[in-house]
Amino acid sequence: MVQLNESELSKPGGIEGSGQVGIQGMEFLDGGIVEALKESVERSNPQHAANSNDVTQGIHGHLHHFAPGHHSWLNKFVPQLQSLATKYHAGNYVAIRGTNERVFESMPIYARLGMHILFYGREQVKLLEGSKRIEELLMEQSKREGQIYDSPESRNHIPSFIHTYNIETNELLYPPDSPAYKNFNDFFYRKLKPDARPVQNPHHEFCSAADCRLVVYPAVHDAQTFWIKGDEFTVPALLGLDRSDPLCQALEGGSLASFRLAPSDYHRFHSLADATVIGEPRDIPGQYYTVNPQAVNEKNLDVLSANKRSVLLLNHDATNKKIVFIAVGALLVGSIQWTVSAGSKVRRGDELGFFAYGGSTVIAILEPGMVEWDSDLVANSSPPKPGQLGIETMMKVGWSIGKVPDNKK
């Protein structure tokens, strides 16, 4: 059983200017935190005795939003977590575009527990549950969550999910009670009405690929300075290719955008430009680590290149250069599905695919000189003060993110 002290709750670097509020410390991991993750997954099962079709009773709970005792079951596994969470909120600040406003988004229970396991359990020598290691545990629970949300009974969670995350139902292609949703996952990767995400600024050649929290960088090196801190992160590692591969060489010095999707988001992803699909998507096996910014910003772990992911190659119509589109899986993400194939012609804002349950990330890497990112996004992503991290900007599919530089047209 894990005991937490107040001094263990804030990891250095968790300041508002960095976009983050501290990772909860658990230097001594034992079975309690593991059992808490497993229990939170099982409590998302509509057939669990304590479920009551309330998504906040399981993985979707945000501890410091609850009345006392609402999540008391966690005390069985991690004493003091609920009470201390009201004082030490773990999460991220995101910027609201067109304003000076920053809003705080707290971590749901599953991301919070996954973070503890990732940072303080991954390197432990001892094994969990006999021969199971951390990676096996996260894969097992991710697959289990997918099974739960593929069940017909999980459909009963849709109303609670809408209420918990304030989902705008007026933009749905099918209403929440439609038979089109045979299970919760069908609603999770729901479709929107054709006019729900119009493409803005017709003269800007690039648009947001997802409803997301976005950071953009003129060069991959900038991303490594301000955001992706993993020591082992490289473009070849992310693409699962050798450094000598012609695609890796073409992308050297290229630009990068990272679109992070939270569980509440519309989970279909779209093309950021007018392009042609080259070849079929290529799947890369990997882990199921959380892709919360606090994990991406960690120096000693490259979660993006370690996780399960799928790579799609696009040829940009306007420049005849390559865009690599990487869909990255994460903790409790069931699967990555593509809705395009080799030779497909896509316009800005056209659908490319979707994630089954879980928050995740899409990364786009473009050849050098292809894009001039919108200045406000660059300013948020790259803070002027040394030592600070960037901050994500809240975005919707179709919103402008950049254009082809004037000297390249």
C-alpha positions as CSV (number, residue, x, y, z in Angstrom):
1,M,0.0,0.0,0.0
2,V,1.3,3.4,-1.0
3,Q,1.6,6.2,1.5
4,L,2.0,9.8,0.2
5,N,3.5,12.7,1.9
6,E,2.7,16.3,0.9
7,S,6.3,16.9,0.0
8,E,6.2,14.1,-2.5
9,L,3.3,15.6,-4.6
10,S,5.0,18.3,-6.7
11,K,7.8,17.4,-9.1
12,P,10.1,20.3,-10.0
13,G,9.1,22.2,-13.1
14,G,5.4,22.3,-12.4
15,I,4.9,26.0,-12.7
16,E,2.1,27.8,-14.5
17,G,4.6,29.4,-17.0
18,S,5.6,25.9,-18.1
19,G,2.0,24.9,-18.7
20,Q,2.1,22.3,-16.0
21,V,1.3,21.7,-12.4
22,G,3.4,19.0,-10.7
23,I,3.5,15.3,-11.3
24,Q,2.4,13.5,-8.1
25,G,5.4,11.8,-6.5
26,M,5.5,8.1,-5.8
27,E,9.1,7.2,-5.4
28,F,8.2,3.9,-3.8
29,L,5.8,1.9,-6.0
30,D,4.1,-1.2,-4.7
31,G,1.0,-3.2,-5.7
32,G,-1.4,-0.6,-4.4
33,I,-1.1,1.8,-7.2
34,V,-1.2,-1.0,-9.8
35,E,-4.4,-2.3,-8.2
36,A,-5.9,1.2,-8.2
37,L,-5.4,1.4,-12.0
38,K,-6.9,-2.0,-12.5
39,E,-9.9,-1.2,-10.2
40,S,-10.5,2.1,-12.0
41,V,-10.7,0.2,-15.3
42,E,-13.1,-2.4,-13.9
43,R,-15.3,0.3,-12.5
44,S,-15.8,1.7,-16.0
45,N,-17.6,-1.6,-16.7
46,P,-21.4,-1.1,-16.7
47,Q,-21.7,-4.5,-15.1
48,H,-19.6,-3.5,-12.1
49,A,-21.8,-3.3,-8.9
50,A,-20.6,0.2,-8.1
51,N,-20.9,1.6,-11.6
52,S,-24.5,3.0,-11.8
53,N,-23.7,4.1,-15.4
54,D,-21.6,7.0,-14.0
55,V,-18.4,7.4,-15.9
56,T,-16.8,9.4,-13.1
57,Q,-16.9,6.4,-10.9
58,G,-14.1,4.8,-12.9
59,I,-11.3,6.1,-15.2
60,H,-13.0,9.5,-15.9
61,G,-12.9,10.7,-12.4
62,H,-11.1,13.9,-11.6
63,L,-10.4,13.7,-7.9
64,H,-10.4,17.3,-6.8
65,H,-13.8,17.9,-8.5
66,F,-15.6,15.4,-6.2
67,A,-17.5,15.9,-3.0
68,P,-15.8,14.2,0.0
69,G,-16.2,10.4,-0.2
70,H,-17.2,10.3,-3.9
71,H,-14.1,8.3,-4.8
72,S,-13.4,6.8,-1.4
73,W,-12.7,3.4,-2.9
74,L,-9.2,4.7,-3.9
75,N,-8.3,4.9,-0.2
76,K,-8.3,1.2,-0.2
77,F,-5.3,1.2,-2.6
78,V,-3.7,4.7,-2.2
79,P,-4.5,6.3,1.2
80,Q,-4.5,10.1,1.2
81,L,-4.6,10.5,-2.6
82,Q,-8.1,12.0,-2.7
83,S,-7.6,14.5,0.1
84,L,-4.1,15.6,-1.1
85,A,-5.4,15.9,-4.7
86,T,-7.7,18.8,-3.6
87,K,-4.6,20.8,-2.6
88,Y,-2.1,19.6,-5.2
89,H,-3.8,19.5,-8.6
90,A,-1.9,17.7,-11.4
91,G,-2.6,18.7,-14.9
92,N,-1.8,21.2,-17.6
93,Y,-2.5,24.8,-18.6
94,V,-3.7,25.4,-22.1
95,A,-4.0,28.7,-24.0
96,I,-7.3,29.9,-25.5
97,R,-6.7,31.2,-28.9
98,G,-7.3,34.9,-29.6
99,T,-7.2,35.7,-25.9
100,N,-4.7,36.0,-23.1
101,E,-6.6,33.4,-21.2
102,R,-5.1,30.1,-19.9
103,V,-7.3,27.4,-18.4
104,F,-6.3,24.5,-16.3
105,E,-7.2,20.9,-17.3
106,S,-6.8,18.3,-14.6
107,M,-5.8,14.7,-15.2
108,P,-8.5,12.1,-15.1
109,I,-7.8,9.2,-12.7
110,Y,-6.4,6.8,-15.3
111,A,-3.8,9.3,-16.5
112,R,-2.9,10.2,-13.0
113,L,-2.3,6.6,-12.0
114,G,-0.5,5.8,-15.3
115,M,1.8,8.7,-14.6
116,H,2.7,7.3,-11.2
117,I,3.4,3.9,-12.6
118,L,5.4,5.3,-15.5
119,F,7.8,7.5,-13.5
120,Y,8.2,5.4,-10.4
121,G,7.6,1.9,-11.5
122,R,9.1,1.4,-14.9
123,E,12.7,1.1,-13.7
124,Q,12.0,-1.0,-10.7
125,V,13.7,-4.4,-10.7
126,K,11.0,-6.3,-8.9
127,L,8.2,-7.9,-11.0
128,L,4.5,-7.3,-10.6
129,E,2.1,-10.2,-10.4
130,G,4.8,-12.7,-10.9
131,S,6.3,-12.2,-14.3
132,K,4.4,-9.1,-15.4
133,R,6.3,-5.9,-15.9
134,I,5.0,-2.4,-16.2
135,E,4.7,-2.5,-20.0
136,E,2.7,-5.7,-19.8
137,L,0.4,-4.2,-17.2
138,L,-0.4,-1.1,-19.3
139,M,-1.0,-3.2,-22.4
140,E,-3.3,-5.5,-20.5
141,Q,-5.4,-2.7,-19.1
142,S,-5.6,-0.9,-22.4
143,K,-6.9,-4.0,-24.1
144,R,-9.3,-4.6,-21.2
145,E,-10.7,-1.0,-21.5
146,G,-11.2,-1.6,-25.2
147,Q,-13.2,-4.8,-24.4
148,I,-15.4,-3.0,-21.9
149,Y,-16.2,-0.1,-24.2
150,D,-16.9,-2.4,-27.1
151,S,-19.6,-4.2,-25.1
152,P,-23.3,-3.4,-25.8
153,E,-23.9,-2.5,-22.2
154,S,-21.3,0.3,-22.4
155,R,-23.9,2.3,-24.4
156,N,-25.4,3.2,-21.1
157,H,-22.4,5.4,-20.4
158,I,-23.1,7.8,-23.2
159,P,-25.4,10.2,-21.2
160,S,-23.0,10.4,-18.3
161,F,-20.0,11.0,-20.6
162,I,-21.8,13.8,-22.3
163,H,-22.7,15.4,-19.0
164,T,-19.2,15.0,-17.5
165,Y,-17.4,16.5,-20.5
166,N,-20.0,19.0,-21.7
167,I,-20.1,17.4,-25.1
168,E,-21.9,19.6,-27.7
169,T,-24.6,17.3,-28.9
170,N,-26.0,19.7,-31.5
171,E,-23.0,19.1,-33.8
172,L,-23.3,15.3,-33.7
173,L,-24.2,13.5,-37.0
174,Y,-26.4,11.2,-35.0
175,P,-28.1,12.1,-31.7
176,P,-26.9,10.5,-28.5
177,D,-29.7,8.0,-28.3
178,S,-29.3,6.9,-32.0
179,P,-29.0,3.1,-32.7
180,A,-25.9,4.1,-34.7
181,Y,-24.1,3.9,-31.4
182,K,-24.0,0.1,-30.6
183,N,-21.5,0.6,-27.8
184,F,-19.6,3.4,-26.1
185,N,-16.7,3.2,-28.5
186,D,-19.1,4.0,-31.4
187,F,-19.9,7.3,-29.6
188,F,-16.3,7.9,-28.6
189,Y,-15.2,8.1,-32.3
190,R,-18.5,9.8,-33.2
191,K,-19.0,11.6,-36.5
192,L,-20.0,15.2,-36.7
193,K,-22.3,17.0,-39.1
194,P,-20.6,18.0,-42.4
195,D,-20.6,21.7,-41.5
196,A,-19.5,21.3,-37.9
197,R,-15.8,21.9,-38.6
198,P,-15.4,24.3,-41.5
199,V,-12.0,25.0,-42.8
200,Q,-11.0,28.6,-42.0
201,N,-8.8,31.1,-43.9
202,P,-8.8,29.7,-47.5
203,H,-5.5,31.4,-48.2
204,H,-3.8,29.6,-45.4
205,E,-2.7,26.2,-46.7
206,F,-2.6,24.3,-43.4
207,C,-5.3,23.6,-40.9
208,S,-5.6,21.9,-37.5
209,A,-5.8,18.1,-38.0
210,A,-7.8,17.5,-34.8
211,D,-9.8,19.0,-32.0
212,C,-6.8,19.1,-29.7
213,R,-4.2,21.0,-27.7
214,L,-1.5,22.0,-30.2
215,V,2.2,22.9,-30.2
216,V,4.1,23.8,-33.4
217,Y,7.8,24.2,-34.1
218,P,9.6,25.5,-37.2
219,A,12.2,22.8,-36.8
220,V,12.3,19.4,-34.9
221,H,15.3,20.8,-32.9
222,D,13.0,23.5,-31.5
223,A,10.5,20.8,-30.4
224,Q,13.2,19.0,-28.5
225,T,14.2,22.3,-26.8
226,F,10.7,23.4,-25.7
227,W,8.5,20.3,-25.6
228,I,9.7,16.7,-26.5
229,K,12.4,16.2,-23.9
230,G,13.0,12.5,-24.3
231,D,16.7,11.9,-24.7
232,E,16.2,9.2,-27.3
233,F,13.7,11.1,-29.5
234,T,14.6,11.4,-33.1
235,V,12.6,11.4,-36.3
236,P,14.0,8.0,-37.4
237,A,13.1,6.6,-34.0
238,L,9.6,8.0,-34.2
239,L,9.1,6.6,-37.8
240,G,10.8,3.2,-37.0
241,L,13.3,3.7,-39.8
242,D,17.0,3.8,-40.1
243,R,18.6,7.2,-40.1
244,S,19.9,6.5,-43.7
245,D,16.4,6.0,-45.0
246,P,15.6,8.6,-47.8
247,L,12.4,9.7,-46.0
248,C,14.4,10.5,-42.8
249,Q,16.9,12.4,-44.8
250,A,14.2,14.4,-46.6
251,L,12.7,15.3,-43.2
252,E,15.9,16.4,-41.6
253,G,15.5,20.0,-40.3
254,G,11.8,19.8,-41.0
255,S,8.9,21.4,-39.1
256,L,6.8,19.6,-36.5
257,A,3.3,19.9,-35.1
258,S,1.9,17.9,-32.2
259,F,-1.9,17.6,-31.8
260,R,-2.9,16.1,-28.4
261,L,-6.4,14.8,-28.0
262,A,-8.0,14.5,-24.6
263,P,-10.7,11.9,-23.8
264,S,-13.4,14.5,-24.1
265,D,-12.4,15.5,-27.7
266,Y,-13.9,14.5,-31.0
267,H,-11.5,11.6,-31.8
268,R,-11.4,11.6,-35.6
269,F,-8.3,13.1,-37.2
270,H,-8.1,15.0,-40.5
271,S,-5.7,16.1,-43.1
272,L,-3.9,19.4,-42.4
273,A,-3.4,20.1,-46.1
274,D,-4.4,19.2,-49.7
275,A,-2.4,16.1,-50.4
276,T,-2.3,12.6,-51.9
277,V,-1.8,9.4,-49.7
278,I,1.4,7.6,-50.7
279,G,1.2,3.9,-49.9
280,E,-0.7,2.2,-47.1
281,P,-0.4,3.1,-43.4
282,R,2.4,1.4,-41.6
283,D,1.8,0.1,-38.1
284,I,4.7,0.1,-35.5
285,P,4.2,-2.0,-32.4
286,G,5.0,-0.4,-29.0
287,Q,4.0,0.4,-25.5
288,Y,0.8,2.0,-24.0
289,Y,2.4,4.8,-21.9
290,T,0.4,8.0,-21.2
291,V,1.1,10.8,-23.6
292,N,0.2,13.5,-21.1
293,P,2.5,16.5,-21.6
294,Q,4.3,15.8,-18.3
295,A,5.4,12.4,-19.8
296,V,6.3,14.0,-23.2
297,N,8.4,16.6,-21.3
298,E,10.3,14.0,-19.3
299,K,14.0,13.9,-20.2
300,N,14.6,10.2,-19.4
301,L,11.8,8.7,-21.4
302,D,10.8,9.0,-25.1
303,V,7.1,8.0,-24.8
304,L,6.3,9.0,-28.4
305,S,8.8,6.7,-30.0
306,A,8.1,4.0,-27.4
307,N,4.4,3.8,-27.9
308,K,2.3,1.9,-30.4
309,R,1.8,4.1,-33.5
310,S,0.8,4.1,-37.2
311,V,2.5,6.2,-39.9
312,L,0.8,7.7,-43.0
313,L,2.8,9.4,-45.8
314,L,1.3,12.3,-47.7
315,N,2.5,14.2,-50.8
316,H,1.6,17.9,-50.5
317,D,-0.1,19.2,-53.6
318,A,1.2,22.8,-53.4
319,T,4.9,22.0,-52.9
320,N,5.2,18.4,-54.0
321,K,6.9,17.7,-50.7
322,K,6.3,15.0,-48.1
323,I,4.3,15.2,-44.9
324,V,4.5,12.3,-42.4
325,F,1.4,11.9,-40.3
326,I,1.9,9.8,-37.2
327,A,-1.0,8.6,-35.0
328,V,0.4,7.7,-31.6
329,G,-1.5,5.3,-29.3
330,A,-1.5,5.7,-25.5
331,L,-2.7,4.3,-22.2
332,L,-6.2,2.9,-22.7
333,V,-6.3,3.6,-26.4
334,G,-7.9,0.6,-28.0
335,S,-6.9,1.0,-31.6
336,I,-5.9,3.3,-34.5
337,Q,-8.1,3.1,-37.6
338,W,-7.5,4.8,-41.0
339,T,-10.3,5.7,-43.3
340,V,-8.0,6.5,-46.3
341,S,-5.8,4.2,-48.4
342,A,-3.0,4.4,-51.0
343,G,-3.8,6.9,-53.7
344,S,-6.6,8.7,-51.8
345,K,-6.9,12.4,-52.6
346,V,-7.6,14.5,-49.5
347,R,-8.4,18.2,-49.1
348,R,-7.7,20.2,-46.0
349,G,-10.1,19.1,-43.2
350,D,-10.9,15.7,-44.9
351,E,-11.0,12.8,-42.5
352,L,-8.0,10.4,-42.3
353,G,-8.9,8.1,-39.4
354,F,-9.8,7.8,-35.8
355,F,-8.8,6.5,-32.4
356,A,-10.9,4.1,-30.4
357,Y,-11.2,4.8,-26.7
358,G,-8.5,7.0,-24.9
359,G,-6.7,10.3,-25.3
360,S,-3.8,10.3,-27.7
361,T,-1.6,12.3,-30.0
362,V,-1.1,13.0,-33.7
363,I,2.2,14.3,-34.9
364,A,2.9,15.8,-38.3
365,I,6.4,16.3,-39.7
366,L,6.9,18.4,-42.8
367,E,10.0,18.8,-45.1
368,P,12.0,21.9,-44.5
369,G,10.6,25.1,-46.0
370,M,7.1,23.9,-46.5
371,V,5.3,25.8,-43.7
372,E,5.3,29.1,-41.9
373,W,3.3,28.4,-38.7
374,D,0.9,31.0,-37.5
375,S,2.8,33.4,-35.2
376,D,0.5,33.1,-32.2
377,L,0.9,29.3,-32.1
378,V,4.7,29.6,-32.4
379,A,4.7,32.2,-29.5
380,N,2.7,29.9,-27.2
381,S,4.8,26.8,-28.1
382,S,8.2,28.5,-27.6
383,P,8.3,30.6,-24.4
384,P,10.9,33.4,-24.4
385,K,12.2,32.7,-20.9
386,P,15.1,30.1,-20.7
387,G,14.1,27.0,-18.8
388,Q,10.4,27.2,-19.4
389,L,8.4,24.8,-21.5
390,G,5.9,25.7,-24.2
391,I,2.1,25.8,-23.6
392,E,-0.4,24.1,-25.8
393,T,-3.2,26.0,-27.7
394,M,-6.7,24.7,-27.7
395,M,-7.8,24.1,-31.3
396,K,-10.6,22.7,-33.5
397,V,-10.4,20.8,-36.8
398,G,-10.1,23.3,-39.7
399,W,-8.7,26.2,-37.8
400,S,-5.7,27.8,-39.5
401,I,-2.3,26.8,-38.3
402,G,0.0,28.0,-41.1
403,K,0.8,28.7,-44.7
404,V,3.3,28.0,-47.4
405,P,6.0,30.7,-47.1
406,D,5.7,33.4,-49.7
407,N,9.1,32.6,-51.2
408,K,8.1,29.0,-51.8
409,K,4.9,29.7,-53.8
